[in-house]
Amino acid sequence: MASLPSFVRSPLLALFVLGAGFAVAQDELHDTFFKEADAARAAAEAANASLLAPRSYSAATKDYAAADAGLNRGRNIEYVRNKAGSAEDHFRTATIAAGLAKTVLSQVMKSRQDAANAKAPDMSPEIWDKAQREFGLAIRYLERGDLKSAKRKDISATSLYRDAELIAIKAQYLTETRRLLTDADRARVGRYAPITLGKAKQLLAEAEKELNENRYDTDRPRNLARQANYEAKHAIYLSEVVRDVRDKDLTVEQLVLQWEEPLNMISGAADIVPVMSEGHAELTAELVTHIENQRHEVQSLQQEFENGNLRMADMEEEIRALDQRLGGATAERAALVQRLEAQARVKEQFERVEKMFSRSDARVFREGNNVILRLVGLSFDSGKSELRQGSFDLLTKVEKAIDVFPRSEIIIEGHTDSYGGDVANQQLSQKRAESVQQYMINAMRIPSYRLIATGYGETNPVANNETESGRARNRRIDIIIKPNLDPV
């Protein structure tokens, strides 16, 4: 573009300079008249006054907008000052009202947040909208000073929010199960697989009951719903098999042979001769024992590997240090020999302890020099921490194992599965650990200074909480023996 002539550029430059000066002046005037109003507005927004004090907040924003428009249009300064001052007053009133609402309406606000967290606006929109209207009325009544009406609406909104939350939680966990059961009923699965389908429906009912009683502990209902899904799908599959048998497309003998084939394949992989001439019970037990033995062997090999690495690292570090320092080498080499002897002593003691327990009593393994007794044979009544009479024989073996390690430190760890609330599980695991600790003090005469009892709740699982067998392994007491490595 061609440049403008100088006689045109100069007036434009003057207008630009005048405009910039006017803008600066406007900013200064805004700071002068709106400083307090801006601070009051920030405080109101921080208090969420637009939601909790809408009447005062709306009046404040209207006055603020009027003052701002008046300033921009060059209205009387007194008008601008009065409107800004009125906006400031309304913002401050809104902040106070919002603070009161947070106190008076704390229950409904918590239930509203819980419902929102559960996605109630999407999962239960009708009840959510009703709750929102009741909540809005509670706020309006409170802002007008009608505390009685505000509390009435508070109770109504709280109940609606909780209903919406529960419906949303159920929708998240149970919708798929309900769909599967509906499909199963349409396909008349109950006619062909009534036991399995009935089990699926019972699991769904239990999941819904759990959510009704404690919607915030979703571990158990989620697992029940998962099991119900499995049983519903299983029932659909079984109904198809039964239909094939009834329609003569598949004989009972062919069906049994088909189901035996996976056991034959597993037996081959385990190098076990599959004998099922009298059923599969004996072969199943043999396969389970084989798997348990393999798991134990893997654990032992991992342990030996880790211990070997630790010993090698310790020895290499000591040797390097000794090579660097000739002075005092004899004493340090003697200390190294003593430590290696202590480690060898712990290994021998561990092997003695390992032989004391059967598979049904405890799993015995090492972590470094520490010996862990995982007491699989020690159990408690549901929700209780008192030791059962039947546990005393196992604890007698534990006492003998501890005696193998004189002057050792004993840590008793309590663990639970994931069912139940986090706090309740931690407290229960602590009480169970303390029950074992007290038994050791009273019956085993172990000094209390050697014992530490700690509850970990559900935080340290050793198996899958999605299966009953996994949860059973997670409900446990671990005894950790920390040997004294000083020379005997």
N, C-alpha and C positions, 0 to 999 in steps of 0.2 A: 504494500500500500504506500502511496506517495505521502510524504510528511506534510503536516498542516502548516499553513503560513504562520509566520511569527505573530501577526496581529490577531490570529484566531487562538494560537496556543496560549498566549498570556492570560486572557480572561478565563480560559479553562483551568489553567494552573491556579489562578486566584480562587476560583470556585472550589477546586480540590482542597486547597489549603484551608479555606473557610469551613468546608464540610468536615475536614479532619479535626479542626479546632472545636467545632460544634459537638462532634462525637465525644471528644475528650471531656468537654464540659458536661455532656449528658451523663457520662460515666461517673463523674465526680458528684453530680447531683444525686444520681441513683445511690451511690455509696452513702451520701449524707442522709437521705430520707429512708433508705431501706435496710440499713445496717442491722438494726434491732429486729425488724420484721424478718429478714433473712435468717438470723440466728434462731428466732422463734419457730420459723418454718422448718428449719433443719431438725430442731428438737421434736417437733410434732411428727415429722416423717420417721424419725428414729423410733418414736413410740407407736408407730403404725396407726396414727390417729385417723387416717383416711378410712380405715376399716372400723376402728373401735370408738371413734367420736365423729361420725360423718357429718352431723349437723353443724357443729362448730368448725370443723375443718372446711366444709363447703363454704360457710360464711367468710372464713378467713381467705380462702383462695379468690372469692369474688371481690373482696375489698382490695386484695393485693393486685389483682388484674386491673381493677379500676384505677388504682394509684399509679400503676405502671403505664397504663394508657394515657392518663392525665398528664404525666410527666412528658411522655413522647409527643403529645399534642400541644404542649406548652400551656396547659391550664394553670389556674391560680395555684401558687405555691402552697397556700393554706389548705386547699382542697387535697393536694397530693399528700401533704403531711398528715392530715386527718385520716385519709383512707389507709395510709401505711400504718398509722398508729392503731386504727381499728383492726387491720389485718393482724398486727402483732398481738393484740389482746385476744382475738379469736384463736390464733395459733396456740397461745399459752393456755387458754381455756381447754382447747382440744387436747393438749398434752396432758393436762391434769385429768380430764375425763377418760383419756385412754389408759392412764395409769390406774385409775379406779376400776375401769372395766377389766383390766388384766387381773386385778385382785378378786373382784366380785364374780367375774365370769371365768375364772381359771379352769373350772371343771369342764365347761362346755368348750373352751378353747383347746384343751388337751384332747378331748374326744374328737374335735374337728380335725386336729392335726393327725391323730391316729387314723381317722377315716381317710384323710387325704393320702397318707403314706400307704394305705392299703388299696389305693386307686379306686376309691368309692365313687368319685365323680364319673368315671368311665364304666365301672362295674355295676353300680347301683344308682343311676342318675336321678330317678324319680324321688327316691327317699333322700338323696343328697340335696336336691333342690328344696324339698320341704324343710329339711334341717336348716338350710341356708336362710330361708324366709323366717323361720322361728328365731334363729340367731340374730338376724337383722332387727327383728322386733325387740328382742332382749336389749340390744345395744341402744335402740331409740328410747325405750322406756327408761333405761338407766341414765341416759343423757338428759332426760327431762326431769329426773329426780324421783321417778316412780319405781322404787326399789322392789316393792311387792310384785308388780307386774313383770319386772325384769327377771326376778328369780323364777316366776312361773314359766316364762318363756325359756329361761336357762335350762330348766329341768326337761321341758319338752324337746328342745333342740339337742340336748345331750343324749336323750333316749334315741332320737332319730339318727344322730351321727353314729351311735354305737350299732344300731340296726344296719345302717348302710355299710359300716366297716365289716361286720360279721358276714353280710351277704357277699361283699367283695372278696373277703378271705376265702369263703367257701367256693366262690366262683373260680378263684385261682387254683385251688387244690382239688376240687371235686368235679368240675365241669367235664373233664375228659372221662372220668369214671362213670358219671351219669350217662354220657353219650354212648359209651360202650355197653352199658346195661340196657339202654333203650334199644340199641341195635340187636342185642342178644334176645330181648323179648320179642322183637319183630320177627326174628329168625326162629322163634319157638325153641330156643336153646334149652329152656327149662324142661322140655319134654324128653330130651336126650341126655342132658348132663345136669340134672337137678342139684346134685350135691355140690359140685364145683360152682355153679351159678349161685346157689344159696350162700355159699361161703363168701363170694364176691359181694353180694348184697349185705351180708352181715358186717363185713369189713368196712363197707361204705357207711353203714349206720354207726359203727364205732368211731370212725373218723369224724363224722358230723357231731356225734356226742362229745368227743374230745374238744372240738372247736367251740361248741356251745359252752363248755365248762371252763376252758382256758384257751382263748383265741390267740394268746401271745406266745404260747409254747407250741410251735408248729411242727417240731421234729416228729413227734408220734403220729399226729394225723396225716402228715405228709407221707410217712412210711406206710401207714394203713391204706391210704389212697393208692400208693404205688402197688401194694399187695393186691388191693381190690382190682386194679387195672390188669394185673397179671392173671388173677383168677378168672376175670371176665373173658380175657383173650383165650385163656386155657379152656374155659367152658365152651367157647365157640369152636375151638379146634377139636375138642373131645366130641362135641355134637356131630361134627362132620365125620369123625371116625366111626361113631356109633351108627350113623346113617349108612355108612358104607357096609358095616357088618350086617345091619338089618336088611339092607337091600341085596345082600349076598355078593357084593362086589369085593368083599374081603372076609375071609374066614377067621374065626377066633385063633386058630393055630397060626395062621399067617401073621396076625396082629402080634401075638406073643413073640414070635420069631423076629419080627421087625424091632420090637422093643428090647430084645436081648442083644441085637447086633451092636449097639453102642458099648455095652459092657464087654463084649468080645474084643472090640477095638481098643478100649482102655486097658483091658487085661494084657493085650499084646504089647502095648506101649510100656506097661509095667513089668513085662517078662513074667507074667503069672498065667498059669494054665486056667482057663475059664471053665470051672465045673459048675454046671447049673442043672444037673440031673434031678435035683430035688428043690429047685427054685434058686433065686438069686441072693438070698439072705447071706449065706456063707461067703460067697464071692464078694458081695458088697462090703462085708466086714473086713475081709482080707485086703481089699483095695483101700479102704479107709486107713487101716493100720499101715499099709505101705506108704501112703501119702504123708501120714503123720511122721513116720520114720525118716522119710526124705526131707521133710521140713526141719526136723531136729538135726539131721546130718548137715544140711546147708547152714543152719544157724551155728553149729559147732565149727564148721570150716571157716565161716566168716569171722568168728571169734578168734580162732587160732591165727588166722591171717592178720587180723588187726593187732593181736598181741605180739606176733612176730615182728611186725613193722615197728611197733612201739619199742620193743627190746633192741632192735637193730639201730633205731634212731638214737636211743639213749647211749648205747655203747659207742656208736660213731662219734657222738658229741663228746663223750668223756675221753675217748682216745685222742681226738683232735686237741682237746684242751690239755691233756697230759703231754702230748708231743710239743706243745708250745711252752710248757712250763716244766722244766726239769726239777726245779727246787720243790721239795715237798711231794714229789711224784709218788713215793712209796706209800705215804699216808692216803693219798687220793686214790691210788690203785686199790688199796685195801678197802676204801669206802665203796668203790665200784664193785668189788668182789662181794661185799656184804649186801649191796642192793640186789645184785644178781641172785645171790643165795636167797634173799627174802622173796624175790619174784618166783623162784623155783619152789620155795616153801608154800607160797600161796597157790601155785598150780597144783601141788600135791594135795593141799587141803581142799581145794575146789573139787578134785576128783573124788575125794572121800565123801564130801557133802553130796555130790551128784548122785552117788549110789544110795543115799538114804531115802530118796523120794521116788515114788512111782509116777507114771505119767498122769495119773488121776489126782495125785497130790500137788505137784508143783513142777514148773519148768525152771531149771537151774541153768544159769549162764553167767558169763562174765562181761564186764565193761572195764577194760584196763585191769587194775588190780581188784576192783570191786566185784563182789559176788551178789547176784540178784536171785532171789527166790520169788518167783511169781506163783502165788498160792492159788492155783486153779481149783483146788479142793475146798477152799474156804469161802463160804457164802453167807449172806445175811437175809433175813426176811425182808420183803419189799418195804422200803422206806424206813427200815429200822437199823440201829447200829449195835444192838446187843449181840454178843457172840452166842452162837448155838452150841448146845451140849455136844453135838457131833463134831465140832471143830477142834475139840481139845486134843484128840489123838494126833492130828496133824500139827498142832502147835507144840506138842511134845517133841516131834521130829525137828521142828524149827529150833527148839531149845538146844537139842543136841548139835545141830548144825552151827549155831552161834558159839557153842562151847569149843568148837574146832578152831575158832579164831579168838584167842584170848585178847582182852583189852581192845577189841574192835569197837568201832562206832556203828550203831544200828539206826538206819532211817526207815521208818514205816510210812509207805505212801498209800493213800486211799484214792481210788479212781472209780468213776461211774460211767454209764453209757450216756447217750445224748438225750434220752427221754427225761423230761422235767426241766424246770427253769435253771438257768446258769447258777444263780445264787443258791438255790435249794440244793443243787447237786454238789456244789463246793462245800456247803455246810455238812451235808450227809457224809461225803467222803472224809472230811476232817474228823467227824465224830467216830466213824468206823476205824480210822487210823488210831485215834486216841483210845478206843476200846482195846485194840490189840496192844497198844503201848501199856495201858493199865494192867492188862493181863501179864505182860512180861515183868512188870514191876512187882506185882503181887504174887504170881505163881512161880515165875522163873527166878525171882530175886535178882534181876538185873538192875544195877544202879540207874537211877533216872537220868544222871548226867551223860550216860552212854546212848540214850534214846532220843530220837527226834521223830515226831509224828506230823505229817503234812498231808493235807487234802488237796487234790488237784481237780476234783470234779470231773467234767467231761473233756478237759483240755488236752489230755495226752492219750488218745485212743491208740490201741495196738491192732485193731481190726476194724472191719467195715461196720458202721452203725446201722446200715441198711438191712442187715440180716440178723435173725435171732441169735444164731451162733456167734456172730461177730459182737453183738451187744453183750452176750454172756462173757466173752473173753475180755471185754472192756471193763466190766464190773469186777474189780479185782483189788487185792492187797498185794503190793510188792514190798518185800523185805530186802533192803540193800545193806549188805555187810561191808564195811570199809575196814580192811585189815590194818593192824598196826605193823608197819614194816621195820620198826626198830629191832635190833638184834635181841633175840630171846635171852 
